[in-house]
Amino acid sequence: MQLPYAEPLTVREPGERVVPEPPRRGEEGGEPCGICAGKSTAAVWQDEHFSLHPPVGGSLPGAVWLASREHVDSFSDLSPEAAAAFGPVAARVERAILGLGDVGRVHLYRWGDGGAHFHVWFIPRPLGMLEASGMMLPLWEDVLPNVTDEELADAARRVAEAL
């Protein structure tokens, strides 16, 4: 694996821990949930449990995020029906992204620190871009030149059509 930064890098000490942690979007005492408030990008696909959305300000066409239609925080909070539907939906999204072409792998990420509404990211690693393998992909995605939001939305629509 190769970092997208020139050497030498300097290791930083972690900051002081903040306990209790501040509320996230969608938690009591935090800002309203952007997904529930309709402040996220419009869904390009949805079923009774999930909605699929394009990102904005990204560098990898085909990246999409899948959100639960119910306001829950994590896998453990999904209804039994949504939890059972997640695997098949995730497999369909992965196949659809691979079907775009020029994709080596599709990485699935769930970060829960920004908002308290269940959502996962599907991020395509460009075919042959081995330095972006594994945990390096989000670092490379952050430093690669952005494509237009329309290009991201168009790729997301093609993923949705394949679902």
C-alpha positions in Angstrom: 0.0 0.0 0.0 1.2 3.5 -0.8 0.0 6.6 0.9 -1.1 9.6 -1.2 1.4 11.8 0.6 5.1 12.4 0.2 7.4 11.3 3.0 8.4 12.1 5.7 5.1 12.2 7.5 5.0 13.2 11.2 3.0 11.2 13.7 0.8 13.4 15.8 -0.2 12.8 19.4 -4.0 12.3 19.8 -5.9 15.1 21.4 -7.6 15.0 24.8 -10.6 12.7 24.9 -14.0 14.5 25.0 -16.3 12.6 27.3 -19.2 12.8 27.1 -19.0 13.1 23.3 -21.1 15.9 21.7 -24.4 14.9 20.1 -24.3 14.0 16.4 -26.8 15.1 13.8 -30.0 13.3 14.5 -29.4 12.7 18.2 -31.2 14.5 21.0 -29.4 17.8 21.6 -27.8 17.7 18.1 -28.7 19.3 14.8 -31.7 17.7 13.0 -31.1 14.6 10.9 -30.3 15.8 7.4 -31.6 12.6 5.8 -34.9 12.8 7.6 -35.2 16.5 7.0 -34.6 16.0 3.2 -31.4 18.0 3.2 -29.3 15.2 1.6 -29.0 14.5 -2.1 -32.1 13.1 -3.7 -32.5 9.4 -3.8 -31.8 7.8 -7.2 -33.4 4.5 -6.0 -35.4 3.3 -3.0 -37.4 0.4 -1.7 -39.4 -0.1 1.5 -36.2 -0.3 3.6 -33.4 1.7 1.9 -32.6 4.7 -0.3 -29.6 5.1 -2.6 -27.9 8.5 -3.0 -25.1 10.1 -5.0 -22.4 12.0 -3.2 -21.3 15.6 -4.0 -17.8 16.8 -4.1 -16.2 13.5 -4.9 -13.5 12.0 -7.1 -14.8 8.5 -7.9 -17.8 8.1 -10.2 -19.9 5.2 -9.0 -19.6 6.0 -5.3 -23.0 6.0 -3.7 -24.4 5.8 -0.2 -27.2 3.7 1.0 -29.4 4.9 3.9 -32.1 3.3 5.9 -35.6 4.7 5.4 -36.2 4.3 9.1 -34.3 6.7 11.4 -32.0 4.3 13.2 -28.3 4.7 14.1 -26.6 1.4 13.3 -26.8 -2.2 12.1 -28.0 -3.3 15.5 -30.9 -0.8 15.4 -32.3 -1.9 12.0 -35.7 -3.6 12.1 -35.4 -7.4 11.5 -36.9 -6.9 8.0 -34.4 -4.2 7.1 -31.5 -6.1 8.5 -32.5 -9.2 6.4 -32.8 -7.0 3.3 -29.5 -5.3 3.7 -27.2 -8.1 2.5 -29.2 -8.7 -0.8 -29.4 -5.0 -1.4 -25.7 -4.5 -0.8 -24.9 -7.3 -3.2 -27.1 -5.7 -5.9 -25.4 -2.3 -5.4 -21.9 -3.9 -5.6 -22.8 -5.7 -8.8 -24.2 -2.6 -10.3 -21.1 -0.5 -9.5 -18.9 -3.3 -10.9 -21.0 -3.2 -14.0 -20.0 0.4 -14.6 -16.6 -0.9 -15.8 -13.1 0.2 -14.9 -13.7 -0.8 -11.3 -11.3 -3.2 -9.5 -13.2 -3.6 -6.3 -16.1 -2.0 -4.4 -15.3 -1.1 -0.8 -18.1 -0.8 1.7 -17.6 1.7 4.6 -19.8 2.7 7.5 -18.6 5.7 9.6 -21.0 6.7 12.3 -19.5 9.8 13.6 -21.2 12.4 11.5 -24.8 11.6 11.7 -27.0 9.3 13.7 -28.9 7.9 10.7 -27.8 4.5 9.4 -25.9 4.8 6.1 -23.1 3.0 4.4 -20.8 4.1 1.6 -20.0 2.0 -1.5 -16.8 3.3 -3.0 -15.3 1.9 -6.2 -11.5 1.4 -6.4 -10.4 2.2 -9.9 -9.2 -0.8 -11.8 -5.4 -1.2 -11.5 -5.1 1.5 -8.8 -3.4 -0.9 -6.4 -2.0 1.9 -4.2 -5.6 2.6 -3.3 -6.2 -1.0 -2.0 -7.9 -1.5 1.3 -7.9 1.3 3.8 -6.0 3.5 1.5 -9.0 4.1 -0.8 -10.6 6.8 1.3 -7.3 8.6 1.6 -6.7 8.5 -2.2 -10.4 9.5 -2.8 -9.8 12.6 -0.7 -6.8 13.8 -2.7 -7.7 12.8 -6.2 -9.2 15.7 -8.3 -13.0 15.9 -8.0 -15.2 15.2 -10.9 -18.4 17.2 -11.4 -21.4 16.6 -9.2 -23.3 15.9 -12.4 -20.9 13.1 -13.3 -21.3 11.6 -9.8 -25.1 11.8 -10.1 -25.1 10.3 -13.6 -23.0 7.3 -12.4 -25.4 6.9 -9.4 -28.4 6.9 -11.8 -26.7 4.2 -13.8 -26.2 2.2 -10.7 -29.8 2.7 -9.8 -31.0 1.6 -13.2 -29.0 -1.6 -12.8 -30.8 -2.4 -9.5 
